[in-house]
Amino acid sequence: MKKLASLFVALFSLVWLTGAGWLPLAQLSGGACTGGTRTTDGSGNTVITFLASGTLTCPSGFTGHILVVAGGAGAGGGQGGGGAGGYCTTEGTSTCSLGATVSVPSGATTVTVGAGGAGKTGNTASPGDAGGNSVLGSIVTATGGGGGGANNGNGQNGGSGGGGGFGGASQTGGTGSQGSNGGANNALGNFPGGGGGGAGAVGQAGPNGTTGGSGGNGVSNSISGSAVTYAGGGGAGCFTAAGCTGGAGGTGGGGAAGSTGTAGSANTGGGGGGSFNTTVSAAGGSGIVIVRCVTGNC
């Protein structure tokens, strides 16, 4: 009889929720969402952070604030800096056509955190790889950063545009759809490339014949309870190494250029930094997804 009673309790303590499967009845009457890492901000609001792809499973819908940053792009074969990943948020000034809040549904919401794009061997016709998109269900998609330009190639379009590659002719930066454009190259001296665009500022053109363009700065966001800057562009390198100064990475995880470029910082969406001549340029940083509960149970 005791085993039968335990089985009865177990069976009737579960309920089927479309999109989430069997959930404990207690969770529906006051439990929490699962998935990601749970913290609280300074006001006691629940914050759920995804540093890698996963599933946000909630017993009931709620109203929230979000930050979704795509992966940053790699610098290119022309040492143009990688563009930062697309920057989508409801925090502060809303972007990506989002309102002041979003409605997160009950059940399972797929969360994708975009990877950083790979950098390329210098002095080749290969632009940097684009960053991966970051996605929060059907709510919003942040577009991966545009790759840095190839040798004699323009920067690629993306969340923020990649910087133009080195060469003796003008190479433009890529266009940013959820951030800023990349910078142009400088067709003089050491033939420096242009910096990748950031969420908050355009990538800089090479200011002279011996200095690569700096990456555009990112944007500070306090959704987690602390101010963190995301989505900076990567700095650009040069065709000729001797006498070249690599461009600085943009604030928000953008990688600096140098004899070996610096990768974009993980979970910032920063673009990768270029290097010099034939050296392999650096990769972009991975993105991030953060959800903060405003009203409702999460």
Backbone as CSV, one residue per row, in Angstrom:
resi,resn,N_x,N_y,N_z,CA_x,CA_y,CA_z,C_x,C_y,C_z
1,MET,0.828,-1.206,0.000,0.000,0.000,0.000,0.870,1.267,0.000
2,LYS,1.961,1.253,0.733,2.827,2.417,0.810,3.423,2.738,-0.557
3,LYS,3.812,1.670,-1.332,4.372,1.890,-2.667,3.318,2.471,-3.601
4,LEU,2.075,1.967,-3.498,0.993,2.485,-4.328,0.713,3.947,-4.020
5,ALA,0.746,4.288,-2.753,0.505,5.677,-2.355,1.594,6.586,-2.893
6,SER,2.853,6.132,-2.851,3.959,6.935,-3.359,3.837,7.140,-4.865
7,LEU,3.406,6.062,-5.580,3.228,6.165,-7.019,2.121,7.149,-7.354
8,PHE,1.016,7.100,-6.576,-0.111,8.018,-6.787,0.337,9.471,-6.612
9,VAL,1.097,9.728,-5.569,1.587,11.082,-5.309,2.496,11.541,-6.433
10,ALA,3.387,10.644,-6.905,4.317,11.010,-7.962,3.590,11.353,-9.252
11,LEU,2.588,10.526,-9.607,1.855,10.743,-10.857,1.070,12.043,-10.833
12,PHE,0.440,12.320,-9.727,-0.423,13.500,-9.652,0.322,14.760,-9.198
13,SER,1.651,14.637,-9.090,2.468,15.810,-8.793,3.069,16.401,-10.054
14,LEU,2.714,15.785,-11.217,3.242,16.249,-12.483,2.110,16.737,-13.377
15,VAL,2.432,17.667,-14.258,1.460,18.173,-15.223,2.183,18.391,-16.549
16,TRP,1.470,18.112,-17.670,2.063,18.288,-18.995,1.910,19.731,-19.439
17,LEU,3.040,20.366,-19.821,3.029,21.734,-20.330,3.549,21.713,-21.756
18,THR,2.731,22.170,-22.693,3.110,22.152,-24.103,4.422,22.905,-24.308
19,GLY,5.333,22.222,-24.965,6.630,22.833,-25.258,7.660,22.605,-24.167
20,ALA,7.205,22.143,-22.996,8.146,21.940,-21.887,8.135,20.509,-21.370
21,GLY,7.083,19.725,-21.704,6.986,18.357,-21.218,6.382,18.298,-19.821
22,TRP,6.706,17.224,-19.090,6.182,17.058,-17.728,6.938,17.940,-16.749
23,LEU,6.192,18.733,-15.992,6.778,19.611,-14.979,6.110,19.357,-13.631
24,PRO,6.850,19.548,-12.536,6.232,19.417,-11.221,5.099,20.433,-11.056
25,LEU,3.971,19.970,-10.468,2.836,20.857,-10.242,3.241,22.039,-9.376
26,ALA,4.164,21.800,-8.438,4.612,22.891,-7.561,5.280,23.998,-8.345
27,GLN,5.939,23.618,-9.449,6.618,24.645,-10.243,5.620,25.573,-10.903
28,LEU,4.462,25.016,-11.314,3.440,25.841,-11.951,2.776,26.789,-10.972
29,SER,2.848,26.499,-9.705,2.178,27.343,-8.712,3.165,28.227,-7.975
30,GLY,4.330,28.428,-8.562,5.264,29.355,-7.916,6.716,29.001,-8.119
31,GLY,7.005,28.035,-9.027,8.379,27.643,-9.279,9.052,28.594,-10.230
32,ALA,10.247,28.211,-10.634,11.072,29.108,-11.438,11.368,28.491,-12.787
33,CYS,11.779,29.358,-13.724,12.286,28.887,-15.015,13.568,28.090,-14.805
34,THR,13.843,27.203,-15.741,15.098,26.464,-15.737,15.899,26.835,-16.983
35,GLY,17.207,26.612,-16.909,18.108,26.953,-18.007,18.906,28.200,-17.690
36,GLY,20.147,28.226,-18.152,21.003,29.373,-17.892,21.465,29.426,-16.447
37,THR,22.086,30.530,-16.098,22.584,30.759,-14.735,21.777,31.875,-14.090
38,ARG,21.221,31.595,-12.916,20.342,32.539,-12.236,21.123,33.372,-11.215
39,THR,20.940,34.690,-11.286,21.473,35.621,-10.299,20.390,36.658,-10.035
40,THR,20.707,37.658,-9.225,19.790,38.775,-9.014,20.536,40.085,-9.215
41,ASP,19.796,41.103,-9.644,20.413,42.418,-9.770,20.305,43.155,-8.437
42,GLY,20.707,44.414,-8.410,20.709,45.170,-7.172,19.337,45.439,-6.609
43,SER,18.292,45.275,-7.437,16.917,45.497,-6.978,16.205,44.208,-6.628
44,GLY,16.918,43.082,-6.680,16.320,41.796,-6.338,15.620,41.105,-7.485
45,ASN,15.709,41.650,-8.708,15.099,41.008,-9.866,15.932,39.811,-10.318
46,THR,15.248,38.763,-10.742,15.945,37.581,-11.246,16.571,37.864,-12.600
47,VAL,17.843,37.471,-12.769,18.573,37.614,-14.019,19.037,36.232,-14.460
48,ILE,18.728,35.868,-15.691,19.091,34.558,-16.233,20.059,34.784,-17.390
49,THR,21.258,34.217,-17.283,22.323,34.460,-18.251,22.698,33.172,-18.967
50,PHE,22.796,33.259,-20.293,23.272,32.150,-21.116,24.606,32.542,-21.740
51,LEU,25.661,31.824,-21.355,26.973,32.007,-21.952,27.200,31.034,-23.108
52,ALA,26.308,30.070,-23.235,26.334,29.095,-24.320,24.888,28.753,-24.654
53,SER,24.678,28.146,-25.776,23.320,27.835,-26.220,22.626,26.881,-25.251
54,GLY,21.321,27.000,-25.148,20.548,26.164,-24.242,19.065,26.386,-24.454
55,THR,18.283,26.046,-23.414,16.827,26.194,-23.471,16.335,26.860,-22.198
56,LEU,15.520,27.888,-22.353,14.869,28.549,-21.227,13.460,27.968,-21.122
57,THR,13.196,27.232,-20.056,11.906,26.561,-19.873,11.188,27.175,-18.686
58,CYS,10.009,27.736,-18.931,9.291,28.488,-17.903,7.872,27.952,-17.703
59,PRO,7.405,27.865,-16.456,6.053,27.365,-16.175,4.957,28.319,-16.622
60,SER,5.288,29.591,-16.717,4.303,30.587,-17.149,5.042,31.735,-17.832
61,GLY,4.341,32.477,-18.666,4.960,33.604,-19.341,5.218,34.752,-18.384
62,PHE,6.117,35.629,-18.759,6.426,36.779,-17.924,6.921,37.924,-18.798
63,THR,6.959,39.103,-18.232,7.479,40.287,-18.907,8.925,40.507,-18.475
64,GLY,9.803,40.770,-19.438,11.211,40.884,-19.099,11.957,41.924,-19.900
65,HIS,13.163,42.174,-19.452,14.161,42.933,-20.207,15.171,41.934,-20.757
66,ILE,15.750,42.242,-21.912,16.695,41.306,-22.513,17.920,42.026,-23.071
67,LEU,18.992,41.253,-23.192,20.184,41.649,-23.933,20.601,40.444,-24.764
68,VAL,20.683,40.619,-26.066,21.102,39.545,-26.972,22.218,40.102,-27.851
69,VAL,23.432,39.544,-27.704,24.591,39.996,-28.471,25.104,38.824,-29.287
70,ALA,25.297,39.038,-30.576,25.804,37.994,-31.465,27.315,37.860,-31.346
71,GLY,27.848,36.823,-31.983,29.290,36.626,-32.004,30.001,37.658,-32.869
72,GLY,31.177,38.074,-32.431,31.990,39.001,-33.214,32.694,38.273,-34.347
73,ALA,33.050,39.011,-35.387,33.699,38.423,-36.563,35.213,38.374,-36.407
74,GLY,35.822,37.510,-37.211,37.269,37.457,-37.270,37.840,38.532,-38.172
75,ALA,39.078,38.911,-37.920,39.787,39.824,-38.816,40.140,39.084,-40.104
76,GLY,40.364,39.831,-41.187,40.501,39.210,-42.493,41.920,39.046,-42.990
77,GLY,42.017,38.464,-44.204,43.309,38.256,-44.834,43.998,39.549,-45.226
78,GLY,43.261,40.653,-45.237,43.847,41.974,-45.433,43.990,42.720,-44.132
79,GLN,43.882,41.990,-43.002,44.079,42.516,-41.650,43.080,43.614,-41.276
80,GLY,41.943,43.671,-41.977,40.864,44.536,-41.519,40.259,43.970,-40.241
81,GLY,39.929,44.852,-39.284,39.402,44.398,-38.009,38.017,43.784,-38.134
82,GLY,37.728,42.781,-37.304,36.428,42.128,-37.317,35.344,43.015,-36.726
83,GLY,34.162,42.976,-37.324,33.037,43.740,-36.797,32.426,43.074,-35.573
84,ALA,31.930,43.877,-34.665,31.275,43.357,-33.464,29.950,42.692,-33.821
85,GLY,29.516,41.791,-32.955,28.225,41.153,-33.140,27.082,42.136,-32.940
86,GLY,25.955,41.845,-33.582,24.771,42.673,-33.429,24.373,42.806,-31.972
87,TYR,23.875,43.989,-31.608,23.594,44.343,-30.202,22.110,44.667,-30.098
88,CYS,21.344,43.801,-29.443,19.894,43.955,-29.324,19.504,43.962,-27.842
89,THR,18.795,44.999,-27.418,18.461,45.115,-25.995,17.218,45.964,-25.784
90,THR,16.588,45.738,-24.628,15.512,46.616,-24.148,16.014,47.534,-23.050
91,GLU,17.234,47.307,-22.611,17.806,48.052,-21.485,18.305,49.409,-21.948
92,GLY,17.947,50.474,-21.240,18.353,51.809,-21.662,17.615,52.178,-22.937
93,THR,18.359,52.497,-23.984,17.764,52.783,-25.285,17.563,51.473,-26.044
94,SER,16.312,51.140,-26.344,16.013,49.880,-27.027,16.590,49.891,-28.439
95,THR,17.020,48.715,-28.900,17.571,48.550,-30.243,16.858,47.396,-30.946
96,CYS,17.171,47.222,-32.227,16.640,46.102,-33.015,15.114,46.072,-33.059
97,SER,14.487,47.252,-33.023,13.020,47.389,-33.073,12.314,46.757,-31.882
98,LEU,13.029,46.581,-30.776,12.419,46.078,-29.551,11.739,47.223,-28.803
99,GLY,10.730,46.878,-28.010,10.107,47.863,-27.147,10.841,47.965,-25.826
100,ALA,10.184,48.590,-24.849,10.799,48.758,-23.530,10.895,47.441,-22.774
101,THR,10.005,46.497,-23.089,10.027,45.157,-22.491,9.643,44.154,-23.576
102,VAL,9.821,42.869,-23.262,9.366,41.796,-24.145,8.531,40.812,-23.334
103,SER,7.712,40.037,-24.027,6.933,38.974,-23.397,7.620,37.644,-23.666
104,VAL,8.057,36.992,-22.601,8.689,35.680,-22.715,7.608,34.630,-22.475
105,PRO,7.385,33.705,-23.403,6.271,32.769,-23.277,6.550,31.637,-22.289
106,SER,5.485,30.954,-21.896,5.647,29.728,-21.125,6.180,28.631,-22.030
107,GLY,6.645,27.567,-21.416,7.197,26.463,-22.191,8.665,26.667,-22.509
108,ALA,9.117,26.015,-23.580,10.537,25.997,-23.928,10.865,27.049,-24.977
109,THR,11.825,27.894,-24.670,12.327,28.901,-25.605,13.780,28.566,-25.924
110,THR,14.058,28.337,-27.204,15.419,27.999,-27.613,16.316,29.245,-27.576
111,VAL,17.469,29.074,-26.955,18.443,30.164,-26.835,19.718,29.759,-27.579
112,THR,20.102,30.573,-28.533,21.344,30.330,-29.275,22.333,31.449,-28.985
113,VAL,23.525,31.079,-28.568,24.602,32.049,-28.341,25.595,31.902,-29.479
114,GLY,25.743,32.955,-30.282,26.596,32.898,-31.464,28.066,32.774,-31.132
115,ALA,28.763,31.971,-31.926,30.208,31.815,-31.768,30.945,32.949,-32.480
116,GLY,32.172,33.201,-32.064,33.006,34.162,-32.758,33.510,33.593,-34.073
117,GLY,33.637,34.453,-35.091,34.155,34.017,-36.382,35.664,33.894,-36.369
118,ALA,36.186,33.015,-37.219,37.629,32.772,-37.279,38.352,33.879,-38.044
119,GLY,39.584,34.157,-37.629,40.452,35.049,-38.379,41.120,34.301,-39.523
120,LYS,41.764,35.050,-40.430,42.351,34.455,-41.633,43.840,34.762,-41.759
121,THR,44.524,33.917,-42.530,45.939,34.143,-42.794,46.119,35.442,-43.573
122,GLY,47.092,36.244,-43.161,47.302,37.538,-43.781,47.780,37.456,-45.221
123,ASN,47.517,38.528,-45.969,47.900,38.656,-47.367,47.241,37.580,-48.233
124,THR,45.987,37.282,-47.937,45.194,36.338,-48.725,43.871,36.998,-49.107
125,ALA,43.167,36.348,-50.017,41.900,36.886,-50.523,40.708,36.443,-49.685
126,SER,40.948,36.098,-48.420,39.872,35.582,-47.568,39.456,36.619,-46.520
127,PRO,38.198,37.068,-46.541,37.724,37.920,-45.443,37.565,37.100,-44.175
128,GLY,37.546,37.761,-43.031,37.306,37.060,-41.780,35.929,36.421,-41.766
129,ASP,35.814,35.326,-41.040,34.511,34.662,-40.929,33.548,35.517,-40.109
130,ALA,32.296,35.531,-40.530,31.270,36.248,-39.782,31.041,35.598,-38.423
131,GLY,30.621,36.389,-37.457,30.215,35.832,-36.173,28.876,35.118,-36.311
132,GLY,28.595,34.224,-35.389,27.326,33.508,-35.394,26.202,34.348,-34.812
133,ASN,24.996,34.144,-35.320,23.828,34.835,-34.778,23.512,34.347,-33.372
134,SER,23.018,35.247,-32.528,22.457,34.878,-31.233,20.951,35.074,-31.308
135,VAL,20.193,34.100,-30.780,18.746,34.082,-30.974,18.052,33.788,-29.638
136,LEU,17.004,34.549,-29.342,16.139,34.270,-28.200,14.756,33.918,-28.747
137,GLY,14.530,32.617,-28.965,13.252,32.146,-29.475,12.813,32.910,-30.706
138,SER,11.531,33.307,-30.702,11.005,34.128,-31.800,11.007,35.608,-31.444
139,ILE,11.655,35.959,-30.330,11.627,37.340,-29.845,12.570,38.230,-30.635
140,VAL,13.811,37.790,-30.805,14.781,38.623,-31.535,15.968,37.776,-31.972
141,THR,16.563,38.166,-33.094,17.805,37.567,-33.583,18.845,38.672,-33.740
142,ALA,19.976,38.503,-33.064,21.107,39.421,-33.228,22.027,38.835,-34.297
143,THR,22.392,39.653,-35.264,23.171,39.203,-36.420,24.669,39.228,-36.126
144,GLY,25.364,38.173,-36.523,26.796,38.092,-36.298,27.563,39.214,-36.979
145,GLY,28.701,39.567,-36.413,29.527,40.641,-36.947,30.058,40.327,-38.342
146,GLY,30.340,41.372,-39.127,30.883,41.210,-40.468,32.393,41.039,-40.450
147,GLY,32.892,40.109,-41.253,34.311,39.797,-41.266,35.171,40.948,-41.746
148,GLY,36.391,41.029,-41.194,37.349,42.015,-41.659,37.745,41.742,-43.100
149,GLY,38.150,42.802,-43.822,38.413,42.694,-45.245,39.622,41.856,-45.588
150,ALA,39.537,41.208,-46.766,40.657,40.461,-47.330,41.692,41.426,-47.924
151,ASN,42.796,40.871,-48.400,43.783,41.661,-49.124,43.099,42.326,-50.324
152,ASN,43.156,43.656,-50.372,42.468,44.422,-51.414,40.968,44.134,-51.444
153,GLY,40.392,43.945,-50.252,38.969,43.647,-50.171,38.253,44.530,-49.175
154,ASN,36.979,44.794,-49.441,36.156,45.577,-48.522,35.798,44.765,-47.282
155,GLY,35.481,45.463,-46.198,34.945,44.797,-45.024,33.569,44.222,-45.322
156,GLN,33.211,43.180,-44.589,31.936,42.499,-44.806,30.818,43.133,-43.971
157,ASN,29.592,43.030,-44.487,28.430,43.515,-43.744,28.078,42.555,-42.614
158,GLY,27.430,43.080,-41.571,27.018,42.221,-40.466,26.334,43.033,-39.382
159,GLY,26.272,42.463,-38.173,25.694,43.208,-37.055,26.375,44.553,-36.923
160,SER,27.704,44.540,-36.840,28.550,45.709,-37.128,29.471,45.305,-38.264
161,GLY,29.850,46.274,-39.120,30.632,45.957,-40.307,32.096,45.733,-40.019
162,GLY,32.718,44.860,-40.823,34.147,44.639,-40.726,34.928,45.767,-41.361
163,GLY,36.196,45.937,-40.950,37.052,46.967,-41.503,37.602,46.586,-42.859
164,GLY,37.888,47.590,-43.692,38.467,47.346,-45.000,39.862,46.753,-44.904
165,GLY,40.202,45.865,-45.849,41.507,45.226,-45.854,42.589,46.116,-46.434
166,PHE,43.862,45.734,-46.164,44.958,46.555,-46.678,45.065,46.456,-48.199
167,GLY,45.710,47.446,-48.808,45.909,47.458,-50.250,46.229,48.852,-50.738
168,GLY,46.668,48.925,-51.992,47.050,50.194,-52.562,45.893,50.986,-53.120
169,ALA,44.681,50.458,-53.007,43.480,51.183,-53.424,42.525,51.245,-52.245
170,SER,41.534,52.136,-52.332,40.602,52.322,-51.220,39.695,51.105,-51.049
171,GLN,39.628,50.595,-49.824,38.749,49.477,-49.469,37.836,49.943,-48.332
172,THR,36.557,49.874,-48.553,35.607,50.414,-47.591,35.286,49.416,-46.484
173,GLY,34.770,49.948,-45.393,34.288,49.095,-44.323,32.895,48.576,-44.628
174,GLY,32.533,47.460,-43.989,31.210,46.876,-44.167,30.138,47.668,-43.429
175,THR,28.903,47.421,-43.796,27.750,48.112,-43.208,27.223,47.334,-42.001
176,GLY,26.949,48.042,-40.924,26.395,47.434,-39.724,24.884,47.566,-39.685
177,SER,24.167,46.446,-39.491,22.708,46.460,-39.443,22.169,46.627,-38.026
178,GLN,22.949,46.251,-37.019,22.529,46.356,-35.618,23.665,46.953,-34.788
179,GLY,24.430,47.797,-35.419,25.579,48.430,-34.791,26.100,49.503,-35.718
180,SER,27.410,49.498,-35.956,28.041,50.564,-36.745,28.850,49.988,-37.899
181,ASN,29.177,50.860,-38.835,29.967,50.461,-39.998,31.449,50.299,-39.640
182,GLY,32.139,49.492,-40.443,33.575,49.371,-40.301,34.293,50.527,-40.966
183,GLY,35.572,50.713,-40.644,36.366,51.790,-41.198,37.065,51.377,-42.488
184,ALA,37.459,52.368,-43.284,38.181,52.128,-44.534,39.670,51.936,-44.257
185,ASN,40.354,51.365,-45.246,41.806,51.236,-45.130,42.482,52.574,-45.427
186,ASN,43.824,52.564,-45.353,44.620,53.721,-45.762,45.614,53.216,-46.810
187,ALA,45.482,53.702,-48.043,46.265,53.170,-49.157,47.632,53.840,-49.294
188,LEU,48.289,54.096,-48.158,49.604,54.730,-48.159,50.547,53.968,-47.238
189,GLY,51.842,54.190,-47.408,52.854,53.691,-46.474,52.793,52.190,-46.279
190,ASN,52.461,51.787,-45.044,52.379,50.368,-44.693,51.047,49.743,-45.079
191,PHE,50.193,50.513,-45.714,48.869,50.046,-46.156,48.030,49.456,-45.004
192,PRO,47.775,50.244,-43.959,46.981,49.724,-42.837,45.513,49.531,-43.222
193,GLY,44.897,48.560,-42.568,43.481,48.298,-42.768,42.613,49.180,-41.880
194,GLY,41.293,49.004,-42.012,40.334,49.751,-41.215,39.820,48.934,-40.038
195,GLY,39.444,49.626,-38.974,38.931,48.957,-37.786,37.500,48.492,-37.963
196,GLY,37.141,47.419,-37.267,35.776,46.906,-37.297,34.819,47.803,-36.533
197,GLY,33.570,47.859,-36.976,32.572,48.669,-36.293,32.177,48.077,-34.948
198,GLY,31.783,48.941,-34.013,31.280,48.516,-32.713,29.824,48.899,-32.561
199,ALA,29.190,48.430,-31.509,27.776,48.735,-31.297,27.543,50.220,-31.093
200,GLY,28.555,50.928,-30.539,28.363,52.330,-30.212,29.074,53.311,-31.103
201,ALA,29.982,52.845,-31.967,30.761,53.776,-32.795,31.316,53.060,-34.007
202,VAL,31.515,53.828,-35.078,32.077,53.258,-36.303,33.535,52.889,-36.095
203,GLY,34.000,51.897,-36.879,35.416,51.597,-36.898,36.179,52.731,-37.563
204,GLN,37.398,52.928,-37.125,38.184,54.049,-37.635,39.024,53.641,-38.844
205,ALA,39.133,54.548,-39.795,40.063,54.343,-40.905,41.488,54.454,-40.387
206,GLY,42.429,53.823,-41.093,43.823,54.008,-40.725,44.157,55.498,-40.761
207,PRO,44.594,56.091,-39.652,44.770,57.543,-39.591,45.952,58.064,-40.390
208,ASN,46.882,57.174,-40.683,48.056,57.549,-41.479,48.607,56.273,-42.112
209,GLY,49.732,56.375,-42.769,50.266,55.217,-43.467,50.958,54.197,-42.596
210,THR,51.042,54.436,-41.283,51.759,53.510,-40.403,50.923,52.999,-39.234
211,THR,49.636,53.320,-39.188,48.800,52.935,-38.045,47.487,52.336,-38.523
212,GLY,47.175,51.157,-38.028,45.903,50.531,-38.365,44.737,51.247,-37.703
213,GLY,43.573,51.141,-38.318,42.380,51.761,-37.749,41.936,51.084,-36.467
214,SER,41.469,51.871,-35.522,40.969,51.319,-34.254,39.541,50.805,-34.419
215,GLY,39.196,49.800,-33.634,37.834,49.294,-33.636,36.886,50.273,-32.967
216,GLY,35.639,50.280,-33.429,34.630,51.134,-32.809,34.252,50.648,-31.417
217,ASN,33.942,51.587,-30.546,33.591,51.225,-29.175,32.232,50.554,-29.098
218,GLY,32.074,49.740,-28.055,30.811,49.088,-27.771,29.916,49.960,-26.905
219,VAL,28.924,49.323,-26.271,27.928,50.024,-25.472,27.844,49.383,-24.088
220,SER,27.766,50.212,-23.058,27.622,49.735,-21.689,26.172,49.350,-21.411
221,ASN,25.981,48.231,-20.712,24.646,47.732,-20.402,24.628,47.209,-18.976
222,SER,23.595,47.567,-18.203,23.534,47.206,-16.777,22.423,46.209,-16.470
223,ILE,22.002,45.422,-17.464,20.901,44.485,-17.246,21.221,43.456,-16.167
224,SER,22.493,43.127,-16.009,22.886,42.118,-15.026,22.951,42.675,-13.604
225,GLY,22.847,43.987,-13.466,23.018,44.624,-12.167,24.338,45.364,-12.061
226,SER,25.249,45.079,-12.991,26.532,45.779,-13.061,26.738,46.265,-14.488
227,ALA,27.406,47.397,-14.639,27.658,47.950,-15.968,28.759,47.149,-16.656
228,VAL,28.428,46.578,-17.810,29.380,45.821,-18.619,29.282,46.341,-20.051
229,THR,30.415,46.526,-20.701,30.420,47.016,-22.083,30.563,45.840,-23.045
230,TYR,29.724,45.851,-24.070,29.670,44.763,-25.045,29.898,45.294,-26.463
231,ALA,30.279,44.366,-27.358,30.250,44.572,-28.805,31.169,45.679,-29.297
232,GLY,32.464,45.574,-28.956,33.468,46.467,-29.515,34.087,45.872,-30.775
233,GLY,34.497,46.719,-31.701,35.102,46.264,-32.946,36.580,45.948,-32.795
234,GLY,37.085,45.116,-33.707,38.491,44.745,-33.688,39.368,45.766,-34.387
235,GLY,40.610,45.944,-33.907,41.569,46.845,-34.527,42.199,46.226,-35.767
236,ALA,42.760,47.069,-36.629,43.320,46.623,-37.905,44.839,46.605,-37.888
237,GLY,45.406,45.699,-38.698,46.840,45.615,-38.872,47.283,46.242,-40.188
238,CYS,48.483,45.860,-40.630,49.085,46.457,-41.825,49.657,45.384,-42.746
239,PHE,49.906,45.786,-43.988,50.584,44.902,-44.929,52.053,44.750,-44.550
240,THR,52.718,45.868,-44.272,54.136,45.844,-43.903,54.268,45.933,-42.396
241,ALA,54.984,44.958,-41.806,55.069,44.915,-40.355,56.001,45.988,-39.787
242,ALA,57.152,46.188,-40.415,58.146,47.112,-39.863,57.594,48.531,-39.812
243,GLY,57.576,49.094,-38.611,57.107,50.459,-38.430,55.604,50.608,-38.302
244,CYS,54.866,49.509,-38.316,53.401,49.596,-38.200,52.964,49.504,-36.747
245,THR,51.987,50.321,-36.405,51.326,50.233,-35.094,49.912,49.712,-35.311
246,GLY,49.586,48.607,-34.656,48.261,48.028,-34.811,47.188,48.888,-34.175
247,GLY,46.001,48.835,-34.748,44.884,49.592,-34.205,44.363,48.993,-32.909
248,ALA,43.907,49.858,-32.024,43.359,49.411,-30.738,41.992,48.756,-30.940
249,GLY,41.667,47.819,-30.064,40.333,47.233,-30.067,39.348,48.176,-29.403
250,GLY,38.110,48.163,-29.869,37.086,48.997,-29.259,36.687,48.493,-27.883
251,THR,36.295,49.413,-26.991,35.817,48.994,-25.673,34.628,48.048,-25.854
252,GLY,34.571,47.050,-25.006,33.515,46.053,-25.151,34.018,44.788,-25.806
253,GLY,35.275,44.444,-25.547,35.807,43.158,-25.978,36.421,43.123,-27.345
254,GLY,36.578,44.270,-28.020,37.237,44.260,-29.323,38.711,43.940,-29.191
255,GLY,39.223,43.057,-30.055,40.626,42.669,-29.993,41.534,43.698,-30.647
256,ALA,42.702,43.918,-30.065,43.687,44.843,-30.638,44.495,44.149,-31.715
257,ALA,44.991,44.930,-32.678,45.894,44.406,-33.706,47.329,44.490,-33.216
258,GLY,48.170,43.611,-33.759,49.575,43.603,-33.391,50.292,42.519,-34.161
259,SER,51.517,42.199,-33.741,52.270,41.159,-34.436,51.507,39.837,-34.410
260,THR,50.755,39.611,-33.359,49.721,38.564,-33.332,48.469,39.247,-32.806
261,GLY,47.442,39.288,-33.602,46.236,39.991,-33.189,45.603,39.348,-31.965
262,THR,44.837,40.147,-31.240,44.144,39.682,-30.034,42.705,39.321,-30.384
263,ALA,42.259,38.180,-29.890,40.896,37.738,-30.152,39.892,38.618,-29.411
264,GLY,38.700,38.718,-29.957,37.622,39.371,-29.226,37.322,38.614,-27.946
265,SER,36.954,39.317,-26.894,36.716,38.681,-25.593,35.466,37.813,-25.625
266,ALA,35.558,36.668,-24.965,34.434,35.735,-24.910,33.217,36.390,-24.273
267,ASN,32.046,36.088,-24.835,30.748,36.528,-24.308,30.580,38.041,-24.265
268,THR,31.293,38.728,-25.163,31.079,40.161,-25.353,30.626,40.487,-26.772
269,GLY,30.856,39.555,-27.717,30.591,39.843,-29.118,31.615,40.749,-29.753
270,GLY,32.807,40.856,-29.149,33.847,41.726,-29.694,34.470,41.161,-30.959
271,GLY,34.853,42.049,-31.897,35.516,41.621,-33.128,36.973,41.295,-32.903
272,GLY,37.530,40.438,-33.774,38.929,40.041,-33.668,39.869,41.079,-34.236
273,GLY,41.072,41.152,-33.694,42.072,42.102,-34.139,42.937,41.545,-35.255
274,GLY,43.388,42.424,-36.145,44.277,42.034,-37.231,45.708,41.867,-36.760
275,SER,46.539,41.374,-37.659,47.966,41.243,-37.353,48.750,41.904,-38.495
276,PHE,49.952,41.431,-38.795,50.785,42.060,-39.812,51.102,41.078,-40.933
277,ASN,51.039,41.567,-42.158,51.435,40.833,-43.349,50.803,39.438,-43.392
278,THR,51.612,38.368,-43.347,51.091,37.017,-43.570,50.679,36.300,-42.283
279,THR,50.805,36.955,-41.134,50.440,36.331,-39.867,48.926,36.140,-39.789
280,VAL,48.497,35.047,-39.169,47.060,34.786,-39.027,46.431,35.818,-38.099
281,SER,45.338,36.385,-38.534,44.625,37.369,-37.714,43.754,36.656,-36.687
282,ALA,43.142,37.427,-35.797,42.477,36.846,-34.636,40.978,36.670,-34.845
283,ALA,40.414,35.789,-34.036,38.989,35.459,-34.083,38.164,36.446,-33.261
284,GLY,36.884,36.478,-33.553,35.960,37.268,-32.751,35.550,36.545,-31.482
285,GLY,34.923,37.283,-30.571,34.457,36.706,-29.315,33.014,36.225,-29.417
286,SER,32.675,35.245,-28.625,31.312,34.716,-28.612,30.333,35.744,-28.053
287,GLY,29.045,35.510,-28.301,28.005,36.415,-27.837,27.467,36.045,-26.464
288,ILE,26.289,36.558,-26.148,25.676,36.328,-24.840,24.184,36.622,-24.939
289,VAL,23.398,35.960,-24.082,21.957,36.233,-23.977,21.624,36.373,-22.491
290,ILE,20.982,37.486,-22.125,20.588,37.737,-20.738,19.114,38.146,-20.705
291,VAL,18.380,37.540,-19.768,16.962,37.856,-19.569,16.764,38.270,-18.111
292,ARG,16.099,39.401,-17.895,15.797,39.848,-16.527,14.283,39.919,-16.354
293,CYS,13.814,39.331,-15.282,12.371,39.287,-14.997,11.891,40.643,-14.478
294,VAL,10.795,41.147,-15.063,10.205,42.424,-14.633,8.919,42.166,-13.856
295,THR,7.974,41.489,-14.486,6.732,41.100,-13.808,6.418,39.672,-14.166
296,GLY,5.768,38.950,-13.244,5.473,37.547,-13.446,6.508,36.691,-12.753
297,ASN,6.293,35.371,-12.784,7.169,34.448,-12.110,8.175,33.856,-13.087
298,CYS,9.471,34.102,-12.814,10.485,33.489,-13.676,11.608,32.887,-12.820
